[in-house]
Amino acid sequence: MLLQTLAALAVYGFFRRDRRGLPAWRVVAAPLTACAGLAVLIVLVCRNFGLLTEASTGVNLALLAPLPLVFALGLGVALRIRRRAPRAYAGLTTVDVESG
């Protein structure tokens, strides 16, 4: 859910620079509304996680606690790749379906 939230924010960031002739509701309002809605959903899920698992507080904390750490670790790895191997970093988001 966090990645979806960040993706919605990235859509807004991309189209903020170049709207490509699309209406504002499509490139500003829709992504920001999706981002806000997903952020609220994340808060609700975390606050009511016990309803989903029916487990004790300790188990729920053990399930949720590693998530920010793993996210930060992934971000650190991505920044390291971007700094040390910019071409490899740029290639992370490209897919060549012809070669194969």
N, CA, C and O atoms as CSV, one atom per row, in Angstrom:
chain,resi,resn,atom,element,x,y,z
A,1,MET,N,N,0.827,-1.191,0.000
A,1,MET,CA,C,0.000,0.000,0.000
A,1,MET,C,C,0.871,1.255,0.000
A,1,MET,O,O,0.536,2.260,-0.626
A,2,LEU,N,N,1.987,1.176,0.710
A,2,LEU,CA,C,2.884,2.332,0.730
A,2,LEU,C,C,3.470,2.577,-0.654
A,2,LEU,O,O,3.598,3.723,-1.085
A,3,LEU,N,N,3.826,1.503,-1.346
A,3,LEU,CA,C,4.368,1.675,-2.696
A,3,LEU,C,C,3.324,2.250,-3.646
A,3,LEU,O,O,3.658,3.051,-4.519
A,4,GLN,N,N,2.079,1.854,-3.488
A,4,GLN,CA,C,1.019,2.417,-4.310
A,4,GLN,C,C,0.833,3.901,-4.004
A,4,GLN,O,O,0.581,4.702,-4.905
A,5,THR,N,N,0.958,4.259,-2.734
A,5,THR,CA,C,0.856,5.662,-2.333
A,5,THR,C,C,1.976,6.473,-2.970
A,5,THR,O,O,1.747,7.556,-3.509
A,6,LEU,N,N,3.196,5.933,-2.901
A,6,LEU,CA,C,4.335,6.619,-3.507
A,6,LEU,C,C,4.208,6.688,-5.020
A,6,LEU,O,O,4.618,7.675,-5.631
A,7,ALA,N,N,3.642,5.648,-5.631
A,7,ALA,CA,C,3.441,5.668,-7.086
A,7,ALA,C,C,2.448,6.762,-7.477
A,7,ALA,O,O,2.648,7.446,-8.480
A,8,ALA,N,N,1.395,6.931,-6.706
A,8,ALA,CA,C,0.431,7.999,-6.994
A,8,ALA,C,C,1.103,9.360,-6.874
A,8,ALA,O,O,0.838,10.261,-7.671
A,9,LEU,N,N,1.957,9.508,-5.895
A,9,LEU,CA,C,2.691,10.756,-5.728
A,9,LEU,C,C,3.684,10.966,-6.877
A,9,LEU,O,O,3.895,12.093,-7.323
A,10,ALA,N,N,4.285,9.883,-7.346
A,10,ALA,CA,C,5.216,9.973,-8.475
A,10,ALA,C,C,4.494,10.380,-9.757
A,10,ALA,O,O,5.047,11.124,-10.567
A,11,VAL,N,N,3.274,9.904,-9.946
A,11,VAL,CA,C,2.489,10.296,-11.122
A,11,VAL,C,C,2.267,11.807,-11.106
A,11,VAL,O,O,2.431,12.483,-12.122
A,12,TYR,N,N,1.893,12.322,-9.937
A,12,TYR,CA,C,1.715,13.768,-9.821
A,12,TYR,C,C,3.027,14.491,-10.118
A,12,TYR,O,O,3.045,15.476,-10.857
A,13,GLY,N,N,4.117,14.003,-9.544
A,13,GLY,CA,C,5.419,14.645,-9.767
A,13,GLY,C,C,5.829,14.633,-11.224
A,13,GLY,O,O,6.391,15.610,-11.718
A,14,PHE,N,N,5.556,13.545,-11.918
A,14,PHE,CA,C,5.906,13.443,-13.333
A,14,PHE,C,C,5.101,14.443,-14.167
A,14,PHE,O,O,5.664,15.179,-14.977
A,15,PHE,N,N,3.804,14.461,-13.965
A,15,PHE,CA,C,2.950,15.328,-14.783
A,15,PHE,C,C,2.988,16.789,-14.340
A,15,PHE,O,O,2.527,17.664,-15.073
A,16,ARG,N,N,3.522,17.062,-13.166
A,16,ARG,CA,C,3.647,18.446,-12.731
A,16,ARG,C,C,4.589,19.210,-13.659
A,16,ARG,O,O,4.385,20.394,-13.925
A,17,ARG,N,N,5.612,18.528,-14.145
A,17,ARG,CA,C,6.578,19.157,-15.042
A,17,ARG,C,C,6.045,19.275,-16.472
A,17,ARG,O,O,6.330,20.252,-17.165
A,18,ASP,N,N,5.278,18.284,-16.907
A,18,ASP,CA,C,4.786,18.266,-18.283
A,18,ASP,C,C,3.411,17.607,-18.302
A,18,ASP,O,O,3.306,16.383,-18.231
A,19,ARG,N,N,2.361,18.415,-18.398
A,19,ARG,CA,C,0.989,17.880,-18.350
A,19,ARG,C,C,0.604,17.155,-19.620
A,19,ARG,O,O,-0.408,16.454,-19.635
A,20,ARG,N,N,1.377,17.297,-20.694
A,20,ARG,CA,C,1.122,16.611,-21.964
A,20,ARG,C,C,-0.276,16.869,-22.505
A,20,ARG,O,O,-0.864,16.021,-23.175
A,21,GLY,N,N,-0.791,18.038,-22.208
A,21,GLY,CA,C,-2.091,18.426,-22.730
A,21,GLY,C,C,-3.272,17.770,-22.030
A,21,GLY,O,O,-4.408,17.910,-22.483
A,22,LEU,N,N,-3.033,17.070,-20.954
A,22,LEU,CA,C,-4.110,16.401,-20.235
A,22,LEU,C,C,-4.769,17.364,-19.262
A,22,LEU,O,O,-4.124,18.304,-18.798
A,23,PRO,N,N,-6.041,17.150,-18.944
A,23,PRO,CA,C,-6.738,18.053,-18.020
A,23,PRO,C,C,-6.170,17.938,-16.602
A,23,PRO,O,O,-5.620,16.906,-16.216
A,24,ALA,N,N,-6.316,19.014,-15.846
A,24,ALA,CA,C,-5.756,19.090,-14.496
A,24,ALA,C,C,-6.333,18.021,-13.573
A,24,ALA,O,O,-5.611,17.496,-12.725
A,25,TRP,N,N,-7.602,17.689,-13.715
A,25,TRP,CA,C,-8.194,16.680,-12.831
A,25,TRP,C,C,-7.506,15.339,-13.003
A,25,TRP,O,O,-7.421,14.555,-12.058
A,26,ARG,N,N,-7.012,15.072,-14.210
A,26,ARG,CA,C,-6.403,13.776,-14.496
A,26,ARG,C,C,-4.948,13.693,-14.033
A,26,ARG,O,O,-4.485,12.621,-13.643
A,27,VAL,N,N,-4.236,14.795,-14.072
A,27,VAL,CA,C,-2.808,14.766,-13.747
A,27,VAL,C,C,-2.488,15.396,-12.393
A,27,VAL,O,O,-1.362,15.276,-11.908
A,28,VAL,N,N,-3.458,16.061,-11.782
A,28,VAL,CA,C,-3.226,16.666,-10.467
A,28,VAL,C,C,-4.214,16.097,-9.450
A,28,VAL,O,O,-3.810,15.472,-8.470
A,29,ALA,N,N,-5.486,16.310,-9.681
A,29,ALA,CA,C,-6.500,15.935,-8.691
A,29,ALA,C,C,-6.577,14.426,-8.466
A,29,ALA,O,O,-6.606,13.974,-7.322
A,30,ALA,N,N,-6.610,13.655,-9.524
A,30,ALA,CA,C,-6.757,12.202,-9.372
A,30,ALA,C,C,-5.563,11.569,-8.649
A,30,ALA,O,O,-5.773,10.806,-7.706
A,31,PRO,N,N,-4.317,11.858,-9.055
A,31,PRO,CA,C,-3.201,11.243,-8.327
A,31,PRO,C,C,-3.097,11.694,-6.871
A,31,PRO,O,O,-2.794,10.886,-5.993
A,32,LEU,N,N,-3.347,12.980,-6.608
A,32,LEU,CA,C,-3.255,13.457,-5.230
A,32,LEU,C,C,-4.390,12.900,-4.370
A,32,LEU,O,O,-4.184,12.609,-3.192
A,33,THR,N,N,-5.577,12.751,-4.943
A,33,THR,CA,C,-6.691,12.133,-4.219
A,33,THR,C,C,-6.382,10.671,-3.917
A,33,THR,O,O,-6.645,10.191,-2.814
A,34,ALA,N,N,-5.822,9.962,-4.899
A,34,ALA,CA,C,-5.437,8.564,-4.683
A,34,ALA,C,C,-4.375,8.460,-3.606
A,34,ALA,O,O,-4.442,7.580,-2.748
A,35,CYS,N,N,-3.398,9.348,-3.643
A,35,CYS,CA,C,-2.324,9.354,-2.644
A,35,CYS,C,C,-2.895,9.584,-1.245
A,35,CYS,O,O,-2.535,8.878,-0.304
A,36,ALA,N,N,-3.765,10.549,-1.109
A,36,ALA,CA,C,-4.369,10.847,0.195
A,36,ALA,C,C,-5.222,9.681,0.682
A,36,ALA,O,O,-5.160,9.308,1.854
A,37,GLY,N,N,-6.012,9.112,-0.210
A,37,GLY,CA,C,-6.852,7.977,0.165
A,37,GLY,C,C,-6.036,6.773,0.598
A,37,GLY,O,O,-6.379,6.106,1.574
A,38,LEU,N,N,-4.962,6.494,-0.118
A,38,LEU,CA,C,-4.109,5.368,0.251
A,38,LEU,C,C,-3.375,5.630,1.568
A,38,LEU,O,O,-3.165,4.707,2.355
A,39,ALA,N,N,-2.991,6.869,1.805
A,39,ALA,CA,C,-2.337,7.207,3.076
A,39,ALA,C,C,-3.301,6.985,4.243
A,39,ALA,O,O,-2.907,6.455,5.282
A,40,VAL,N,N,-4.546,7.384,4.076
A,40,VAL,CA,C,-5.563,7.143,5.111
A,40,VAL,C,C,-5.757,5.643,5.301
A,40,VAL,O,O,-5.884,5.174,6.432
A,41,LEU,N,N,-5.780,4.897,4.219
A,41,LEU,CA,C,-5.942,3.449,4.298
A,41,LEU,C,C,-4.797,2.808,5.076
A,41,LEU,O,O,-5.029,1.907,5.881
A,42,ILE,N,N,-3.574,3.258,4.847
A,42,ILE,CA,C,-2.419,2.716,5.574
A,42,ILE,C,C,-2.572,2.962,7.070
A,42,ILE,O,O,-2.326,2.069,7.880
A,43,VAL,N,N,-2.978,4.173,7.433
A,43,VAL,CA,C,-3.167,4.489,8.853
A,43,VAL,C,C,-4.252,3.604,9.445
A,43,VAL,O,O,-4.084,3.068,10.541
A,44,LEU,N,N,-5.355,3.446,8.740
A,44,LEU,CA,C,-6.449,2.615,9.254
A,44,LEU,C,C,-6.035,1.158,9.403
A,44,LEU,O,O,-6.391,0.509,10.386
A,45,VAL,N,N,-5.301,0.650,8.453
A,45,VAL,CA,C,-4.844,-0.745,8.532
A,45,VAL,C,C,-3.906,-0.931,9.719
A,45,VAL,O,O,-4.032,-1.896,10.473
A,46,CYS,N,N,-2.968,-0.009,9.880
A,46,CYS,CA,C,-2.017,-0.134,10.996
A,46,CYS,C,C,-2.719,-0.014,12.350
A,46,CYS,O,O,-2.390,-0.738,13.289
A,47,ARG,N,N,-3.674,0.890,12.446
A,47,ARG,CA,C,-4.380,1.080,13.723
A,47,ARG,C,C,-5.303,-0.092,14.060
A,47,ARG,O,O,-5.552,-0.375,15.231
A,48,ASN,N,N,-5.803,-0.765,13.036
A,48,ASN,CA,C,-6.744,-1.870,13.247
A,48,ASN,C,C,-6.162,-3.211,12.800
A,48,ASN,O,O,-6.900,-4.115,12.409
A,49,PHE,N,N,-4.851,-3.332,12.861
A,49,PHE,CA,C,-4.193,-4.545,12.375
A,49,PHE,C,C,-4.637,-5.780,13.150
A,49,PHE,O,O,-4.695,-6.878,12.597
A,50,GLY,N,N,-4.949,-5.598,14.421
A,50,GLY,CA,C,-5.411,-6.714,15.241
A,50,GLY,C,C,-6.697,-7.339,14.728
A,50,GLY,O,O,-6.917,-8.538,14.900
A,51,LEU,N,N,-7.542,-6.542,14.103
A,51,LEU,CA,C,-8.779,-7.089,13.530
A,51,LEU,C,C,-8.488,-7.998,12.346
A,51,LEU,O,O,-9.240,-8.934,12.076
A,52,LEU,N,N,-7.398,-7.721,11.642
A,52,LEU,CA,C,-7.037,-8.547,10.493
A,52,LEU,C,C,-6.381,-9.854,10.906
A,52,LEU,O,O,-6.615,-10.895,10.291
A,53,THR,N,N,-5.554,-9.799,11.955
A,53,THR,CA,C,-4.768,-10.975,12.329
A,53,THR,C,C,-5.377,-11.791,13.454
A,53,THR,O,O,-5.134,-12.994,13.554
A,54,GLU,N,N,-6.175,-11.137,14.310
A,54,GLU,CA,C,-6.710,-11.800,15.507
A,54,GLU,C,C,-5.575,-12.328,16.381
A,54,GLU,O,O,-5.750,-13.301,17.114
A,55,ALA,N,N,-4.405,-11.678,16.298
A,55,ALA,CA,C,-3.245,-12.103,17.079
A,55,ALA,C,C,-2.999,-11.121,18.222
A,55,ALA,O,O,-3.659,-10.087,18.328
A,56,SER,N,N,-2.042,-11.466,19.065
A,56,SER,CA,C,-1.707,-10.592,20.185
A,56,SER,C,C,-0.973,-9.351,19.694
A,56,SER,O,O,-0.513,-9.289,18.554
A,57,THR,N,N,-0.874,-8.373,20.572
A,57,THR,CA,C,-0.190,-7.119,20.228
A,57,THR,C,C,1.261,-7.379,19.873
A,57,THR,O,O,1.788,-6.770,18.943
A,58,GLY,N,N,1.916,-8.276,20.600
A,58,GLY,CA,C,3.317,-8.600,20.322
A,58,GLY,C,C,3.515,-9.163,18.929
A,58,GLY,O,O,4.456,-8.785,18.231
A,59,VAL,N,N,2.636,-10.059,18.522
A,59,VAL,CA,C,2.727,-10.645,17.179
A,59,VAL,C,C,2.481,-9.567,16.126
A,59,VAL,O,O,3.180,-9.507,15.115
A,60,ASN,N,N,1.489,-8.723,16.367
A,60,ASN,CA,C,1.196,-7.657,15.411
A,60,ASN,C,C,2.371,-6.697,15.273
A,60,ASN,O,O,2.706,-6.282,14.163
A,61,LEU,N,N,3.000,-6.340,16.393
A,61,LEU,CA,C,4.179,-5.472,16.331
A,61,LEU,C,C,5.323,-6.151,15.605
A,61,LEU,O,O,6.052,-5.507,14.851
A,62,ALA,N,N,5.484,-7.440,15.824
A,62,ALA,CA,C,6.545,-8.185,15.138
A,62,ALA,C,C,6.300,-8.235,13.633
A,62,ALA,O,O,7.249,-8.280,12.851
A,63,LEU,N,N,5.049,-8.227,13.232
A,63,LEU,CA,C,4.726,-8.227,11.800
A,63,LEU,C,C,4.916,-6.851,11.166
A,63,LEU,O,O,5.355,-6.751,10.020
A,64,LEU,N,N,4.589,-5.798,11.902
A,64,LEU,CA,C,4.644,-4.446,11.352
A,64,LEU,C,C,5.999,-3.757,11.519
A,64,LEU,O,O,6.390,-2.957,10.668
A,65,ALA,N,N,6.709,-4.051,12.586
A,65,ALA,CA,C,7.947,-3.333,12.896
A,65,ALA,C,C,9.016,-3.435,11.801
A,65,ALA,O,O,9.689,-2.438,11.542
A,66,PRO,N,N,9.204,-4.572,11.154
A,66,PRO,CA,C,10.265,-4.652,10.139
A,66,PRO,C,C,9.983,-3.847,8.866
A,66,PRO,O,O,10.909,-3.560,8.107
A,67,LEU,N,N,8.751,-3.488,8.626
A,67,LEU,CA,C,8.412,-2.837,7.363
A,67,LEU,C,C,9.143,-1.518,7.139
A,67,LEU,O,O,9.708,-1.336,6.061
A,68,PRO,N,N,9.166,-0.582,8.094
A,68,PRO,CA,C,9.927,0.652,7.857
A,68,PRO,C,C,11.424,0.391,7.689
A,68,PRO,O,O,12.089,1.073,6.909
A,69,LEU,N,N,11.952,-0.588,8.413
A,69,LEU,CA,C,13.366,-0.926,8.307
A,69,LEU,C,C,13.691,-1.462,6.909
A,69,LEU,O,O,14.686,-1.062,6.304
A,70,VAL,N,N,12.861,-2.357,6.406
A,70,VAL,CA,C,13.085,-2.917,5.071
A,70,VAL,C,C,12.936,-1.831,4.005
A,70,VAL,O,O,13.696,-1.804,3.037
A,71,PHE,N,N,11.973,-0.947,4.178
A,71,PHE,CA,C,11.805,0.160,3.233
A,71,PHE,C,C,13.049,1.046,3.216
A,71,PHE,O,O,13.549,1.404,2.150
A,72,ALA,N,N,13.543,1.395,4.400
A,72,ALA,CA,C,14.754,2.234,4.485
A,72,ALA,C,C,15.958,1.524,3.894
A,72,ALA,O,O,16.778,2.152,3.225
A,73,LEU,N,N,16.075,0.236,4.130
A,73,LEU,CA,C,17.177,-0.539,3.560
A,73,LEU,C,C,17.106,-0.542,2.032
A,73,LEU,O,O,18.123,-0.351,1.364
A,74,GLY,N,N,15.928,-0.755,1.485
A,74,GLY,CA,C,15.756,-0.724,0.030
A,74,GLY,C,C,16.072,0.635,-0.552
A,74,GLY,O,O,16.698,0.735,-1.608
A,75,LEU,N,N,15.643,1.678,0.129
A,75,LEU,CA,C,15.955,3.036,-0.316
A,75,LEU,C,C,17.461,3.271,-0.299
A,75,LEU,O,O,18.009,3.869,-1.224
A,76,GLY,N,N,18.127,2.804,0.745
A,76,GLY,CA,C,19.578,2.942,0.828
A,76,GLY,C,C,20.293,2.204,-0.287
A,76,GLY,O,O,21.249,2.723,-0.862
A,77,VAL,N,N,19.839,0.997,-0.600
A,77,VAL,CA,C,20.440,0.232,-1.696
A,77,VAL,C,C,20.231,0.952,-3.027
A,77,VAL,O,O,21.150,1.032,-3.841
A,78,ALA,N,N,19.037,1.471,-3.246
A,78,ALA,CA,C,18.751,2.188,-4.490
A,78,ALA,C,C,19.629,3.434,-4.625
A,78,ALA,O,O,20.157,3.707,-5.703
A,79,LEU,N,N,19.784,4.183,-3.544
A,79,LEU,CA,C,20.627,5.380,-3.594
A,79,LEU,C,C,22.094,5.013,-3.828
A,79,LEU,O,O,22.814,5.733,-4.519
A,80,ARG,N,N,22.523,3.916,-3.264
A,80,ARG,CA,C,23.904,3.457,-3.471
A,80,ARG,C,C,24.120,3.053,-4.932
A,80,ARG,O,O,25.142,3.396,-5.527
A,81,ILE,N,N,23.170,2.333,-5.505
A,81,ILE,CA,C,23.286,1.947,-6.918
A,81,ILE,C,C,23.289,3.191,-7.789
A,81,ILE,O,O,24.063,3.277,-8.742
A,82,ARG,N,N,22.434,4.156,-7.473
A,82,ARG,CA,C,22.380,5.386,-8.269
A,82,ARG,C,C,23.701,6.144,-8.220
A,82,ARG,O,O,24.124,6.728,-9.217
A,83,ARG,N,N,24.344,6.133,-7.069
A,83,ARG,CA,C,25.612,6.847,-6.927
A,83,ARG,C,C,26.774,6.093,-7.577
A,83,ARG,O,O,27.616,6.707,-8.232
A,84,ARG,N,N,26.826,4.778,-7.404
A,84,ARG,CA,C,27.970,4.002,-7.873
A,84,ARG,C,C,27.836,3.498,-9.305
A,84,ARG,O,O,28.839,3.326,-9.998
A,85,ALA,N,N,26.616,3.262,-9.750
A,85,ALA,CA,C,26.405,2.716,-11.095
A,85,ALA,C,C,25.187,3.378,-11.731
A,85,ALA,O,O,24.125,2.764,-11.823
A,86,PRO,N,N,25.335,4.630,-12.172
A,86,PRO,CA,C,24.180,5.355,-12.714
A,86,PRO,C,C,23.523,4.670,-13.912
A,86,PRO,O,O,22.304,4.738,-14.070
A,87,ARG,N,N,24.311,4.015,-14.748
A,87,ARG,CA,C,23.716,3.334,-15.916
A,87,ARG,C,C,22.860,2.149,-15.482
A,87,ARG,O,O,21.785,1.921,-16.035
A,88,ALA,N,N,23.328,1.407,-14.508
A,88,ALA,CA,C,22.543,0.287,-13.987
A,88,ALA,C,C,21.267,0.792,-13.316
A,88,ALA,O,O,20.204,0.187,-13.453
A,89,TYR,N,N,21.380,1.899,-12.593
A,89,TYR,CA,C,20.218,2.493,-11.930
A,89,TYR,C,C,19.189,2.941,-12.966
A,89,TYR,O,O,17.993,2.705,-12.798
A,90,ALA,N,N,19.651,3.584,-14.027
A,90,ALA,CA,C,18.736,4.041,-15.078
A,90,ALA,C,C,18.059,2.857,-15.759
A,90,ALA,O,O,16.918,2.965,-16.209
A,91,GLY,N,N,18.750,1.743,-15.833
A,91,GLY,CA,C,18.179,0.551,-16.480
A,91,GLY,C,C,17.191,-0.204,-15.625
A,91,GLY,O,O,16.536,-1.119,-16.125
A,92,LEU,N,N,17.054,0.142,-14.346
A,92,LEU,CA,C,16.138,-0.575,-13.476
A,92,LEU,C,C,14.688,-0.461,-13.905
A,92,LEU,O,O,13.895,-1.371,-13.663
A,93,THR,N,N,14.339,0.632,-14.529
A,93,THR,CA,C,12.937,0.852,-14.891
A,93,THR,C,C,12.667,0.635,-16.368
A,93,THR,O,O,11.581,0.954,-16.851
A,94,THR,N,N,13.636,0.098,-17.090
A,94,THR,CA,C,13.424,-0.129,-18.516
A,94,THR,C,C,13.240,-1.611,-18.783
A,94,THR,O,O,13.854,-2.458,-18.134
A,95,VAL,N,N,12.406,-1.902,-19.727
A,95,VAL,CA,C,12.158,-3.284,-20.131
A,95,VAL,C,C,12.253,-3.343,-21.642
A,95,VAL,O,O,11.555,-2.611,-22.344
A,96,ASP,N,N,13.103,-4.199,-22.135
A,96,ASP,CA,C,13.246,-4.387,-23.569
A,96,ASP,C,C,12.577,-5.706,-23.934
A,96,ASP,O,O,13.164,-6.776,-23.771
A,97,VAL,N,N,11.352,-5.622,-24.426
A,97,VAL,CA,C,10.589,-6.841,-24.718
A,97,VAL,C,C,11.037,-7.507,-26.005
A,97,VAL,O,O,10.724,-8.675,-26.238
A,98,GLU,N,N,11.760,-6.790,-26.837
A,98,GLU,CA,C,12.214,-7.346,-28.104
A,98,GLU,C,C,13.374,-8.321,-27.914
A,98,GLU,O,O,13.433,-9.352,-28.584
A,99,SER,N,N,14.293,-8.001,-27.005
A,99,SER,CA,C,15.428,-8.897,-26.781
A,99,SER,C,C,15.005,-9.977,-25.799
A,99,SER,O,O,14.533,-9.693,-24.698
A,100,GLY,N,N,15.176,-11.155,-26.201
A,100,GLY,CA,C,14.707,-12.034,-25.329
A,100,GLY,C,C,14.699,-13.286,-24.863
A,100,GLY,O,O,13.979,-13.585,-23.910
